[in-house]
C-alpha cells in the first residue's frame, strides 16, 4: 500500500465511499458501504468496523472532525 500524506481536500469532499481518512491520532479509516445499505468506517490499524449510518452525511456528523485529512492511498497486488 502506498500512502501519500500530502493530499488536502475540503471536508464535504472527504467522506465518500472508498476514501481513506486520517484522524488527529494518525489512525487511518476507510469509508465503506455495508450489507444493510448504509455506510460504515473500517479502522485500518485493527480492521474493526465502526458505526452503521444511513447516509454519508450521518456518518460525517457522527465521526467527522475538522482535523481529519483525506489520504491518497494506492493498493497494489503483491
C-alpha positions in Angstrom: 0.0 0.0 0.0 1.4 3.4 -1.0 0.2 6.3 1.2 0.5 10.0 0.2 0.0 12.2 3.2 0.2 15.5 1.3 -3.3 15.5 -0.2 -5.7 18.2 1.1 -9.4 18.3 0.5 -12.5 20.1 1.8 -14.4 18.2 4.4 -17.5 18.0 2.2 -15.4 16.1 -0.4 -13.7 13.7 2.0 -16.5 11.5 3.3 -17.2 9.3 0.2 -17.1 5.5 -0.2 -13.6 4.3 -0.8 -11.8 7.3 0.7 -9.2 6.9 3.4 -9.3 9.4 6.3 -6.5 10.1 8.8 -7.7 11.5 12.2 -5.8 13.6 14.6 -4.4 10.5 16.3 -2.9 9.3 12.9 -5.5 6.5 12.7 -6.5 5.6 9.2 -10.2 4.9 8.4 -11.8 3.6 5.2 -15.3 4.7 4.3 -17.4 1.7 3.1 -20.9 0.6 2.3 -22.3 -2.2 4.4 -24.7 -5.1 3.9 -27.6 -3.1 5.3 -27.3 -0.5 2.5 -25.8 2.1 4.8 -22.3 3.3 5.5 -19.5 2.4 8.0 -15.9 3.1 8.6 -13.1 0.5 8.9 -10.2 1.2 11.2 -7.2 0.1 9.0 -5.0 -0.3 12.0 -7.0 -3.2 13.5 -9.6 -4.0 10.8 -12.6 -3.2 13.1 -15.8 -1.9 11.6 -17.4 1.1 13.3 -20.9 2.5 13.0 -23.7 2.0 10.7 -25.1 5.1 9.2 -28.0 5.6 6.8 -26.3 8.4 4.8 -22.8 9.7 4.3 -24.0 12.9 6.0 -25.0 11.0 9.1 -21.5 9.3 9.1 -19.8 12.7 8.8 -21.9 14.2 11.6 -21.0 11.3 13.9 -17.4 10.6 13.1 -16.1 13.6 11.2 -13.7 16.1 12.6 -12.2 19.4 11.3 -8.7 17.9 11.8 -9.4 14.9 9.6 -7.4 14.6 6.4 -8.1 12.8 3.2 -5.3 10.5 2.3 -4.3 9.4 -1.2 -3.9 5.6 -0.9 -2.9 3.2 -3.7 -3.3 -0.5 -3.2 -1.2 -2.8 -5.3 -1.3 -6.6 -5.6 1.6 -8.4 -4.1 
